[in-house]
Amino acid sequence: MSSVPVLYSYFRSSCSWRVRIALAHKQIIYKQKGVHLLNNGGEQHSDEYKSVNPMEQVPTLLIDGMTLTQSLPIIEYLEETRPDINPLLPGDPKDRVRVRQIAEIINSGIQPVQNLSILQAVGGERKLSWGHDAIHKGFVAIEELLKNNDGKFCFGNSVTIADICLVPQVYNALRFKVDMSLFPTIARINSALEELPEFQKAHFTVQPDTPEDLKKL
């Protein structure tokens, strides 16, 4: 019998959040181990966790006898090994690249510029404007890519990797006071996705390591 997958996660990490959505979407039962990114200087820097993930980041997923890191490769692995369970990529290569474009704008163009380690380096009063500007610039590009999409989600009416990346990033946009009225398509899609059970199950307010004062009642 194969062992139950284990996800090392931080409740509010957008990268961890993506993987939680993918696991729920793929109907994979798993266990979570919380890695608090702030306590004691950051538990991700502990010797114990570095032995699991030398990059000292979350998420890390133990699955199928492997130790996987980096959220999009993890999600792609889940898709490739379980393609018949709620597919996350369309069949046509031209459609796949459209989906991956949106995912990568978030994964490579937005999130790394406003993640915790960068904000800690920026420091002080500049944090808010730094995060705001990074997200705003990326959302301008995504809104343009989505402008002709009349489906419920980023690619028609099927959940894809793009949607999985979008929802945590919209939350970060709100944290950094991005005016979402400037991005009506993104806002509409995000609202539709938030109604789906797998997205609700993965939300940061309902995780085992969510502090009590942030838990959804």
Secondary structure, DSSP 8 states (H G I E B T S, - for coil): -----EEEE-TT-HHHHHHHHHHHHTT---EEEE--SSGGG-GGGSHHHHTT-TT--S-EEEETTEEEESHHHHHHHHHHHSTTSS-SS-SSHHHHHHHHHHHHIIIIIIGGGGSHHHHHHH-TTHHHHHHHHHHHHHHHHHHHHHTT--SSSSBTTB--HHHHHHHHHHHHHHHTT--GGG-HHHHHHHHHHTTSHHHHHH-GGGSTTS-GGGS--
